[in-house]
Amino acid sequence: MMREYRTIEEVAGPLMLVRQVEGVKYDELGEIELPNGEVRRCRVLEVNGKNVLVQLFESAAGLNLSSSKVRFSGHGVELPVSANMLGRVFNGMGEPIDGGAKLIPDKSLDINGTPINPAARYYPSEFIQTGVSSIDGLNTLVRGQKLPIFSGSGLPHANLAAQIARQAKVLGSNEKFAVVFAAIGITFEEADFFISDFRKTGALDRTVLFINLASDAAIERISTPRMALTAAEYLAFECNMHVLVIMTDITNYAEALREVSAARKEVPGRRGYPGYLYTDLATLYERAGRKMGSDGSITMIPILTMPEDDKTHPIPDLTGYITEGQIILSRELYRKGYLPPVDVLPSLSRLKDKGIGAGKTREDHANTMNQLFSAYARGKEARELMVVLGEAALSPVDRLYAKFADAFEAEYINQGFYENRSIEETLNLGWKLLTILPRSEMKRIKPEFLDKYWKQNAEQ
């Protein structure tokens, strides 16, 4: 039986102080019952002797201090989990919002979970095909990896997220693959886009959606990614599925964290974010990976919008330290109409060399990837020189490199959001573009691969 308290002292914004409380722990879930019978939820933020500071999940409007009752549940925020979660849509607190029946759970799990012990991790090594050439061919995603997408406001990261969720799969296996999609602090239009896109394409059948709207409380924004990761851990480590977790937008999560921190009057760190932002982000990201003793895995793609397109802003900066690389979207490519506008040169997947090669993708993958990077970098330089000095000032080879850079952006990077390219198609397209350059320039490709692949693409 839960004890009830009528000792609410004061309410300040999203915070409420309750006095003379016994046996309550940090992070415990509570309920506030209003005189009219309405129930609102809260969470313990601070315990000081018999005084407890709680944070409200809903608004404090209409809350009467003297006649409202508070009860504490004895446990933290929990998510009921079951294999039947696939194909369902939940809000940021794990309640179904798709009009379907209430979930019959196998168990309830604490959403805070624990990061995977480094000693119990398997090293990521298996290729995941996203169907997006600029990721598969050049910044390969590997099972168990954390690979964020750094975007900017107005760039189409939502479309890229939906495309990856639709298309991603593990090659050459009939292993169960699922997507857990967490939308954090998004608008109603964006939520409607994700739900209808997944329904229309049939991707919803293997997806669990958690939708937290911008109009929802900040505290719910903090719980949404943890709800998603708890569902992913259950599907991966208890149902032995390969799970891809996509979270958009981490910037909204960090803003909610700053809001809560400011309400608690904590000393702010960089740009007003709490000093523990790094640790807090790590508690999310480090829950991805592969675990010894389990066939399942969690691969994570967090998406964040960089305020003012600034890579040194605390959110992308700290994310880059914790994760294994980043995919960066380019405003310049977006203006040219190239979709998805992935800026391949500053993008990086630190584990790409572990997931490519014979038996995983194809034997020529590493060589062609290095050659494409090199040729595109030189082509961009040649293009810039052409703007300053004019085309006549370039050598014939540099003119070919400039031509290659244009073709590379128009054909390789630009593929639209509904074209799903296999890794074979991506590699063959890379070879086709390299034939724009003379064979003597192929300095990063082994002669045997040139003999095997160059001729058949040069003749096409």
MIRO-836750 format. One record per residue: residue in one letter; x, y, z of N, C-alpha, C in turn. Coordinates in steps of 0.1 Angstrom, whole numbers, plus 2048, in hexadecimal, padded with zeros to 3 digits. Layout:
% residues N
AXYZXYZXYZ
...
***
This chain:
% residues 460
M8087F480080080080080980D800
M8068167F680E8227F580982C800
R81383280780F83C81080C849809
E80285180E7FF85E808803869811
Y80787480A80B88081280388C80D
R8008958177F98A18148028AD818
T80F8AB8168198B581C8208BC811
I8198C080681F8C77FB8228D6800
E82E8DA8008328E78068318F27FB
E8378EF7EF8368FA7E58388F37D7
V8348FB7CD8368F77BF83D9027B8
A8499007B185090A7AA85290579C
G84A90979284C9047848498F5784
P8538ED77F8518DF77E8558D878A
L8598DF79585E8D87A18538DA7AD
M8538D07B584A8D07C18518CB7CD
L8508D27D98568CE7E584C8C77EE
V84F8BB7F38468B37FC84E8B1809
R8488B481484F8B382184A8A6829
Q8518A283384E89783C84B88A835
V85488782B85387A82385D870828
E85986382986285982E86484E823
G87184982387483D81B87383F80C
V87584B80887584E7F988384F7F3
K88584A7E78928497E18938537D5
Y89F8567D28A285F7C689C8577B9
D89685F7B089185A7A38848517A5
E87E8517B18728497B38668507AC
L85D8487A785184E7A08468517AA
G83F85C7A883585F7B18288647AA
E81D8657B18108697AC80B8747B4
I80587E7AE7FE8897B57EF8887B2
E7E78877BC7D88867BA7D28937BD
L7CC8997B37C58A67B67B78A47BC
P7B28AE7C27A48AD7C979A8A77C0
N79B8AA7B37908A57A97938977A5
G79D8907AA7A08827A77AA88179C
E7AE88C7957B888B78A7C6887790
V7CD87E7897DA87A78E7E587F784
R7EF88578A7FB889782808882787
R81188177F81D879783829882786
C83287D78E83E88579284987B794
R85588179686187979886A87F7A2
V8708787AC87887D7B68868827B1
L88988F7B38958957AE8A08967B9
E89B8987C58A489A7D089E8967DD
V8A58907E68A188C7F38AA8937FE
N8A489B8068AC8A28118A589F81E
G8AA8958258A489183289588C82F
K88B89383587D88F832877898828
N87F8A18228798AA81787D8A480A
V8738A480187589E7F38728A87E9
L87B8AA7DF8788B37D48748AA7C8
V8688AC7C28648A47B78628AC7AA
Q8638A679F8618AD7928548A778C
L84B8B178783F8AD7828408A9773
F83989E76F83989B76182F8A3759
E8248A776081A8B075981B8BD760
S8128C675B8128D476080D8D576F
A8118E077580D8E27838008E9784
A7FA8ED7797ED8F57797E28EE780
G7DB8F57897D08F07907D48E779C
L7E18E77A07E58DF7AB7E38E67B8
N7DA8E17C17D78E77CE7E08E17D8
L7E98E97DF7F38E47E87ED8DD7F4
S7E28E37F97DD8DD8067D58D1804
S7CE8CF7F97C58C47F87C98B97EE
S7D68BB7E87DB8B07DE7E38A67E6
K7E28997E27E988E7E97F58897E0
V8008867E680B8807DF80E8727E4
R8108697DB81585B7DF8218577D7
F82984F7DC83684B7D683583C7D3
S83A8377C88378297C384181F7C8
G84D8247CD85781B7D28618167C7
H85E81B7BB8688177B08698227A6
G87382279E87682C79486C82B788
V86E83377E86683277286982576B
E85F81D76886081076285980F755
L85E80774C85780473F8537F673E
P8457F373C8417E673A8467E172C
V84C7D672B8527D171E84C7C471A
S84C7C270D8477B570784B7B56F9
A84C7A96F38507A86E58457AE6DC
N8397B06E282D7B56DA82E7C56D9
M8397CA6DE83B7D96DC83E7DD6CE
L8437D36C68467D66B88397DA6B1
G83A7E56A982E7E96A28257F36A9
R8297F66B68217FF6BE82880D6BF
V81F8176C38248256C58208296D3
F82B82E6DA8298316E882D8406EA
N8288466F582D8546F883A853700
G83F85E70484C85F70B84C858718
M84185471E84084D72B83D83E729
G83D83A71C83A82B71A82C827719
E82383171881482E71781082D708
P8088237048048226F67FC82E6F2
I7FF8346E67F783F6E17F283C6D3
D7F282F6CF7EE82C6C17E08266C1
G7D98276CC7CB8236CC7CA8146CE
G7D580C6CF7D57FE6D07D27FA6DF
A7D17ED6E17CF7E76EF7DB7EA6F8
K7D97EA7057E37EC70E7ED7E070D
L7FA7E370F8047D870D8037CF719
I8037C27178047B87228137B5723
P81A7BA72E8287B972F82D7AC734
D8397A872F84079C7358477A0742
K84B7AD7438517B274F8527C174E
S8557C87598577D67598657D975D
L86C7E175587A7E475787D7F375B
D8867F576488A80376789080975B
I88C81575889081B74B89F82074C
N8A48217588B28277598BD81D754
G8B98107558C38057508D1807755
T8DA80174F8E88037528F0802745
P8FB80A74390380973790A7FB737
I90D7F672B9137E872A9217E9730
N9247DF7389327DE73E93C7DC732
P9467E47319507E37269567D5725
A9587CE73195E7C17309547B672B
A9477BA72A93D7B07259397B4717
R9407BD71093C7C17039437B96F8
Y93C7B66ED9437B16E19467BD6D9
Y9517BC6D19557C76C894C7C76BC
P9477D36B993E7D36AD9457CF6A0
S93F7C76989467C368C93E7BF680
E9307BF6829287BB6779217C7670
F9217C766391C7D265B90D7D365C
I9087DF65D8F97E265C8F77EA64F
Q8EE7E56478EB7ED63A8E07F663C
T8E280363B8D880D63C8D181062F
G8D780C6248D28106178D681E612
V8DD82561A8E28336178F1832613
S8F483560790283360290C83B60A
S90984860E91384F61591684A623
I90D84262891083B63591682D632
D90F82562A914817628922817621
G92481F61793081F61093C825616
L93983161E94583962294583A632
N93A83963993A83A64793282F64D
T93782364B92F81764D92A81665C
L91E81265D91880F66A91A80066E
V91E7FE67A9227F067F9187ED68A
R9147E068B90B7DC6959117DE6A3
G90A7E56AC90F7E76B99157F56BB
Q9167FD6B091C80A6AF9138156B3
K9198206B891182C6BA9168366B0
L90D83A6A691184369B90784E69A
P90A85A6A09018656A090086C693
I8F58726908F487B6848F3889689
F8FC8926858FD8A06898F68A867E
S8EB8AE6828E38B66788E28C467C
G8DB8CC6748D88DA6788C98DD676
S8C58E867C8B68EB67B8B28ED66D
G8A78E76698A38E865B8A88DD652
L8B28D66568B78CB64D8AF8BE64F
P8AE8B66458A48AB6458A989E64D
H8AD8A06598B18956618A588B664
A89989166588E88866888B87E65D
N88D88365088B87A645896870644
L8A38736488AE86A6488AB85F653
A8A786465E8A485B669899850665
A88E85565F88484C65A88984364F
Q89284864789783F63C8A0834642
I8A883764C8B182D6528A8823659
A89E82866189581F66888E81565F
R88A81A65388381264988C807643
Q89880C63F8A18046378AB7FB63E
A8AF7FE64A8BA7F86508B87E9652
K8C37E164F8C27D26528D07CC653
V8D07C165A8DC7B965B8DD7B064F
L8E87B06488EA7A863B8EC79A63E
G8E87926348EB7836348E777C640
S8DC7806478D87786528C877A653
N8C276F6598B477065B8B177466A
E8BB77B6708B977E67E8AF789680
K8A878968B89D79368E8A37A168F
F89D7AA6888A27B86888967C168C
A8997CA69688E7D369A8947E169B
V88B7EB69A88F7F969C8877FF6A7
V88E8066B088780E6BB88A81C6B8
F87F8246B68808326B187B83B6BD
A8848436C288084D6CC88085B6C6
A8748616C687386F6C18728786CD
I87C8816D087C8896DC87A8976DA
G86F89C6DF86C8AB6DE8698AF6D0
I8628A76C885F8AB6BA8518B16B9
T84F8B86AE8428BE6AC8388B36A8
F82B8B76A88208AD6A58228A9696
E8268B368D8278B067F8328A567D
E83D8A768484889D68384488F688
A83C88F69383788269882E87B68E
D82588368881C87E67E824879672
F82F88066E83787B66383D86D666
F84386C67284985F67583F854675
I83485667C82A84B67E824847671
S82085166881A84E65C824848652
D83184C65283B84764983D83864D
F83F83565A84182765E83581E65B
R82982465C81D81C65981C81964A
K81E82364281D82263482781862E
T83381863383D81062D83E802633
G83680063E8367F36448427F164E
A84A7FC6508557FB65A8507FA668
L8437FF66B83E7FF67883E7F167F
D83C7E767683B7D967C8477D5684
R8537DA68085F7D66878647E1690
T85C7EC6928607F86998587FA6A6
V85F7FF6B08598046BC85B8136BD
L85081B6BD85182A6BC84E8306CA
F8578396CE8548416DA85484F6D6
I8498566D88478636D284586D6DE
N84E8766E084D8816EA84B88E6E3
L8408956E483E8A16DD8448AD6E4
A8468B86DD84C8C46E28438CA6ED
S8368C76EC82C8CD6F682C8C5703
D8338B97038338B171083D8B671A
A83C8B27268448B77318538B472E
A85C8BD73386B8BA73186F8AE738
I8698AA74386E89E74A86B891742
E86089273A85D887731867885726
R86C89172287789171788388A71C
I88688B72989288472F890875730
S88387173288186273387F85B726
T87B86371B87885C70E884854708
P89085970789B85170289E84570B
R89C84671889E83B721893830720
M88783471D87C82B71A88082370D
A88582A7038898246F689481A6F8
L89E81D7008AA8157028A680870B
T89C80A7148987FF71C8907F5713
A8887FA70A8817F170088C7EA6F8
A8967F16F38A07EC6EA8A87E16F2
E8AB7E36FF8B37D97068AB7CD708
Y89E7CE70A8967C270C8957BA6FF
L8937C16F38927BA6E68A07B46E2
A8AB7BB6E68B87B66E28BD7AB6EB
F8BD7AD6F88C47A47018BB799707
E8AD79B7058A479070A89D7896FF
C89B7916F389478B6E889E7886DD
N8AB78A6DF8B67886D68B478E6C8
M8AF79A6C88AD7A16BB8B97AB6B9
H8BA7AF6AC8C47BA6A98BC7C66A8
V8BF7D06B18B77DC6B28BE7E86AE
L8B87F06A68BE7FD6A28B58086A9
V8BC8106B28B581A6B98B88286B2
I8AE82F6AE8B083C6A88A98466B2
M8B18506B68AB85A6BF8AC8686B9
T8A286F6B78A287D6B28988856BA
D89C8906C08A88976BE8AF8986CC
I8BC8956CD8C38956DA8C48A36DF
T8C48AD6D68C58BB6DA8B98BE6E3
N8AD8BA6DF8A18BC6E88A28B66F5
Y8A98AA6F68AB8A37028B48AB70B
A8BF8B17068C98B870D8C28C5712
E8BA8CB70A8B38D870E8AA8D571A
A8A38C971A89A8C57258A38C3732
L8AE8BD7308B78BB73B8BC8C9741
R8BE8D37398C28E073D8B78E7745
E8AB8E473F89F8EA74689D8E5754
V89E8D875589D8D27638A88D676C
S8B48D77678C08DB76F8BE8EA774
A8B98F276B8B790076F8AC901779
A8A18F97788978F978289C8F5790
R8A68EC7908AC8E779C8B68F17A2
K8B98FC79A8C390679E8D190079F
E8D48F77968E28F17958EB8FA78F
V8F88F979290290278C9048FE77D
P901907774902903766910901761
G9128F975691F8F775091F8FF743
R9268F97389278FF72B919903725
R91890F72190B91471B8FF912723
G9009117308F590F7388F090073A
Y8F78F77338F38E97358F98E4742
P8F38DA7498F98D57559068CF753
G90F8D075E91C8CB75D91D8BC75A
Y9128B575E9128A675C90C8A274E
L90B8AC7459058A873790D89D731
Y91A89D73292389272C91F885732
T91E88473F91B87774690D873742
D90487C7428F687973F8F4873731
L8FB87A7278FA87471A901866719
A90C86572091385872090A84D726
T9018507308F88467358EE84172B
L8EB8497218E38457158EB83D70B
Y8F58447068FD83E6FB9038316FE
E90882F70A90F82370E906817710
R8F981970E8F080D7108F0806702
A8F680B6F88F78046EB9037FB6EA
G9027F06E290D7E76E19097D96DF
R9137D06E09117C16DF9167BC6EC
K90E7B26F29117AD6FF91579E6FE
M91F79A70692278C70691778470C
G91477870790977070C8FC773706
S8FC77D6FC8EF7806F58F27816E6
D8E877C6DE8EA77D6D08E578B6CB
G8DE7926D38D879F6CF8E27AA6CF
S8DE7B66CA8E77C16CA8DF7CE6C9
I8E47D96CF8DE7E66CD8E87EF6C6
T8E37F46BA8EB7FE6B38E380B6B4
M8EA8166B68E48236B98E782E6AF
I8DD8356AA8DF8416A28D884C6A8
P8DF8546B18D98606B78DA86B6AD
I8CF8736AB8CF87E6A28CE88B6AA
L8D78956A78D68A26AE8D88AD6A5
T8D08B86A78D28C469F8DC8CD6A7
M8E78D169F8F18D96A58EC8E86A6
P8EB8EE6B18E68FC6B18F09056A9
E8EB90C6A08F39156978FD90D68F
D8FA90068C9038F86859118F768B
D9128F869891F8F969F9238EB6A4
K92E8E669E9328D86A39398D96B1
T93D8E56B59438E66C29398E96CD
H92C8E96CA9228EB6D49228DF6DE
P9208E16EB9218D66F491A8C96F0
I90E8CA6EA9078BD6E890E8B56DD
P9118BA6D19198B26C79278AF6CC
D92D8B86D393B8B66D893C8AA6E1
L9338AA6EB93389F6F592F8926EF
T9258936E69208876DF92C8806D7
G9338896D093F8846C894987D6D1
Y94B8816DD95487A6E695086C6EA
I94286A6EB93D85D6F093B8536E5
T9378586D993384F6CF93E84C6C5
E93C8436BC94783E6B39458456A5
G9478526A594685969893A862697
Q93786868B92B87068992987167A
I91C872677918875669913884669
I91988C66191689B66190E89F655
L9038A56578FB8AA64B8FF8B8647
S8FF8BB63A9058C76348FA8D062F
R8FA8DD6338F08E662F8F38EA620
E8FF8EA61C9038ED60E8FD8E2604
L8FF8D56088F98CB5FF8EA8CB5FF
Y8E48CF60A8D58D060B8D08DB602
R8D88E66028D48F15F98D58ED5EA
K8DE8E45E78E08DF5D98D58D65D5
G8CD8D15E08C28C85DD8C68B95DE
Y8D28B75E48D78A95E58D28A35F2
L8CB8985F18C58915FD8C98825FE
P8CD87D6098CF8846168DC88C615
P8DC89861B8E88A16198F489D622
V8F989162190488D62A911893626
D91889A62F92589F62C93089562F
V93488D62593C88162894A88462D
L95088F62A95E89262E96089363D
P95889C64395989D65295289265A
S94A88A65394387F65994D87465C
L94A86B66695486166994C856671
S95084966D94B83E675958837679
R95B83768796883268C96982368B
L95D81C68895D80E68895B80867A
K95C81167095880D66296180265D
D96E8026619787F865C9757EB662
K96D7EA66D96A7DD67395E7D666D
G9567DE66594A7D866094A7D6651
I9567D864A9567D763C9607CC637
G9607C962B96A7BF6259637B3621
A96B7A961D96679C61895E795623
G95379061F94A789629941792630
K94479F63093B7A86379347B162D
T93C7B86259367C061A93B7BB60D
R9477C060994E7BA5FD95D7BD5FE
E9657B55F89747B65FA97A7C45F6
D9737CB5EC9797D75E79747E35EF
H96C7E15FA9657EC60096F7F6606
A9797F260E9827FB61598A80360B
N98F7FD6009978045F698F80E5EF
T98380B5EA97A8155E39768205EC
M97381D5F996F82760297B832604
N98782D60699283660799483E5FA
Q9938385EF99583F5E298A84A5E0
L97E8465E39738505E297585C5EB
F97885A5F797B86560198686E5FB
S9918685F699C86F5F19998775E5
A9928715DC98E8775CF9848835D1
Y97B8815DA97188B5DD9778975E4
A9818955ED9888A05F498F8A85EA
R9968A15E199E8A85D69958AF5CD
G98A8A95C99808AF5C097A8BC5C6
K9778BC5D39728C85D997C8D35D9
E9898D05DB9948DA5DA9958DF5CC
A9948D75C29958DB5B49898E45B1
R97E8E15B69728E95B49738F75BA
E9798F85C697B9055CC98690D5C4
L9909065C099A90D5B79949135AB
M98B90B5A598490F59997C91C59A
V97691D5A696E9295A99779365AA
V9839345AF98D93F5B19949425A4
L99A93759E9A393959399D937585
G99193158598B92D57898F920573
E98791956B98990B56799690A55F
A99A9145579A691354F9B3912557
A9B29165639BF91556C9C1907571
L9B78FE5709B98F15769BF8E856C
S9C78DE5719CC8D45699C18CA564
P9C38C35599B98BA5549B48B055F
V9BE8AB5679BA8A15719B28A857C
D9B58B45809AD8BB58A99F8BE585
R99E8C15789908C35729888B6573
L98F8AA57198889E57398389C582
Y98C89F58B98989E59997D8A759D
A97C8B35979718BC5999648B6594
K9658B058895A8A958295589D58B
F95F89659095C88B59995588F5A5
A95989B5AB9528A05B89448A35B5
D9418A95A99338AC5A692B8A05A4
A93189659D92988959A9278825A7
F9318825B093187B5BC9258805C5
E92488E5C69198935CD90B8915C7
A90B8925BA8FE8905B38F98825B2
E9028785B28FE86A5B09008625BD
Y90B8635C490E85B5CF9078605DC
I90986D5DF9038725EB8F48745E9
N8F18795DE8E287C5DB8DB8705D7
Q8D286B5DF8CB85F5DB8BC8605DF
G8B886B5E68AA86C5EB8A88645F7
F89C8665FD89985F609891852607
Y88F84E5FB8878425F888E8385F0
E89B83A5ED8A38305E68AB8285EF
N8A981B5EF8B08125F88BB80B5F0
R8C880F5F18D38095EA8D97FE5F1
S8DB7F25EB8E37E75F18F17EB5F2
I8F97E45FA9087E85FB90F7E55ED
E90A7DB5E690F7D85D890D7E45CF
E9017E95CF8FE7F55C79068015CB
T9088035D891080E5DC91F80D5D8
L9248015D99327FE5D59348005C6
N92B7FA5BE92B7FB5B092A80A5AB
L9228115B29208205AE92D8275B1
G9348235BC9418295BF94B8275B4
W94C81A5AF9558175A495281E598
K94481F595940826589945835589
L94483B59594884959695784B595
L95F84159A96D84159A97384058B
T96B83A58296F83957497084756D
I96A85157496C85F56E97B86356E
L98285E57899086157A999856572
P9A585A56E9AD8505689B2845571
R9B483956C9B882E5759C483157C
S9CD8395779DA83C57E9D884458B
E9CC84A58D9C98515999C48485A4
M9C283B5A19BC8325AB9C882D5B4
K9CD8365BD9D98325C59D582B5D2
R9C882B5D59C58255E29BE8175E0
I9BD8125D49B78065D19C17FB5CC
K9C07EF5D29C97E55CE9C77E15BF
P9D37DE5B89D27DA5AA9C87CF5A7
E9C77C55B09BE7BA5AD9AF7BE5AD
F9AC7C85B599E7CD5B599C7D65A9
L9A67DD5A59A47E55999A27DC58D
D9AA7D158C9A87C858199A7C1581
K9957BF58D9887B858E97C7C158C
Y97C7CD5929707D55929717E1588
W97D7E658597F7F357D9797F156F
K97D7E65699797E455B96A7E3559
Q9647DB5629557D856094D7E5562
N9537EF56A94B7FB56D94F806562
A95C80555D96080E55395880C545
E9547FF54494D7FC53793E800537
Q93980254392A80554492781253F
***
